[in-house]
Amino acid sequence: MKPQHEFSFWDLNRELLLIEQFNSLYTKDTTKNKEKSSKLMWAIYFAYNPESKFFNIPDKLSILAKDLLKDPKFNWESCKDVVSLYKSSVLTNAERALVTWGEIITMRDESLKTLYKAAIAESDTDELVKLDKMLANTPKLFEDYKKIKKDYEEEKVTKKGKHNKSLTEAGEI
């Protein structure tokens, strides 16, 4: 059985080609069977779709660049417009909120660790007090994230008519 990402993203998501920017990405791809743009779209799907097994992995972008795109130095900034379009055109409001809050919490966590280490190294007690206050607010942020996640889960259950076919249902395997 072939893994999902070995099928053409474009064959399974033909309607996205109606959107000019996706169509342009597809059309400009000169690789056999549009493999390069298909792999990029799979990487975007895996990174930003809450249904993906990669969604909660903190360093998912570097993993996907190395293992799926086969380019450990892949510059995600170079496709930020495609990522943004994917988020705005494919994800629901609840999914977009979940993605955004997840990114914010990850960035905040990384920044706080870096700032905390620097403040400790410099014995900057004023900065440590500020950082401790920020850390004390972390549970509230996670509560907000949990509410967004709950809304997302409820949306998944109540969504009617919008059903992505599995590869088996689509007759692909």
Number of C-alpha atoms within 10 A of each C-alpha: 5 9 8 14 15 11 16 19 20 21 12 15 10 11 11 17 16 10 11 10 15 18 16 12 17 20 12 10 15 11 11 7 13 17 18 17 22 23 22 21 22 22 23 21 22 19 24 26 20 19 13 11 11 19 18 15 10 14 12 17 21 17 18 22 19 14 12 15 19 12 13 14 10 15 12 14 9 9 13 12 12 17 20 12 15 19 20 13 11 14 18 13 14 19 24 19 17 24 21 15 19 19 15 13 15 14 12 15 13 12 12 16 13 11 14 19 13 14 17 12 9 10 11 12 11 10 16 17 12 12 17 14 11 12 16 11 11 15 10 11 14 14 11 13 18 14 13 19 20 14 17 20 14 12 15 15 9 9 10 8 6 7 8 10 10 11 14 8 9 10 8 12 11
